[in-house]
């Protein structure tokens, strides 16, 4: 039940972020990748947008893979999934 509620909240927030992106003139996607001692690569995605002359940043997602297996296609797909316009 908790997972279902969390998923619903996440979807509502993602939809609002997608609407914000659709209604602004400027936005960018920021990506930060790091690897851990446990041989896991982590790609964190953030969204920065200008809305009403103010800069906003939103955390989008963390994508994890075994060290050495994360490539540009994974990053591209992660961006596509998390930053799609409604």
C-alpha positions in Angstrom: 0.0 0.0 0.0 2.8 2.4 0.9 4.6 1.8 -2.4 1.4 2.4 -4.3 0.8 5.8 -2.5 4.4 6.7 -3.1 4.2 5.9 -6.8 1.0 8.0 -7.1 2.6 11.0 -5.4 5.7 10.6 -7.7 3.5 10.5 -10.8 1.6 13.7 -9.7 4.9 15.5 -9.1 6.4 14.3 -12.4 3.3 15.5 -14.2 3.6 18.9 -12.6 7.3 19.2 -13.5 6.4 18.2 -17.1 3.7 21.0 -17.2 6.3 23.5 -15.8 8.8 22.5 -18.6 6.1 22.9 -21.2 5.2 26.4 -20.0 8.7 28.0 -19.6 11.0 29.5 -22.2 14.3 28.3 -20.7 15.2 25.0 -19.0 18.1 22.7 -18.7 18.8 19.1 -17.5 21.7 18.7 -15.2 23.4 15.3 -14.8 25.9 14.2 -12.2 27.5 10.8 -12.3 29.7 9.2 -9.6 30.8 5.7 -8.7 30.8 4.1 -5.3 33.2 1.7 -3.5 30.5 -0.9 -4.1 31.2 -0.7 -7.9 27.9 1.0 -8.6 27.6 4.0 -10.9 25.0 6.5 -10.0 23.5 9.1 -12.4 21.5 11.8 -10.7 19.3 14.1 -12.8 18.1 17.5 -12.0 16.0 20.1 -13.9 16.7 23.8 -13.8 14.1 26.2 -15.2 13.4 29.9 -15.2 9.8 30.7 -14.2 8.6 34.2 -13.5 12.2 35.5 -13.6 13.3 33.1 -10.9 15.5 30.0 -11.1 14.1 26.7 -9.8 15.8 23.4 -9.5 14.0 20.1 -9.2 15.4 16.7 -8.4 14.2 14.1 -11.0 15.8 10.8 -10.5 18.8 8.6 -9.6 19.7 5.8 -12.1 22.1 3.1 -10.9 24.2 0.5 -12.8 27.2 -1.8 -12.1 30.5 0.1 -12.6 31.5 0.2 -16.3 28.0 -0.6 -17.6 26.5 3.0 -17.6 26.7 4.6 -21.0 25.3 7.6 -22.9 22.2 5.5 -24.0 21.3 4.9 -20.4 21.6 8.6 -19.6 19.5 9.6 -22.7 16.8 7.1 -21.7 16.8 8.3 -18.1 16.3 11.9 -19.4 13.6 10.8 -21.8 11.6 9.0 -19.1 11.9 11.9 -16.6 11.6 14.9 -18.8 8.8 14.2 -21.2 6.4 17.0 -22.1 2.7 16.2 -21.3 
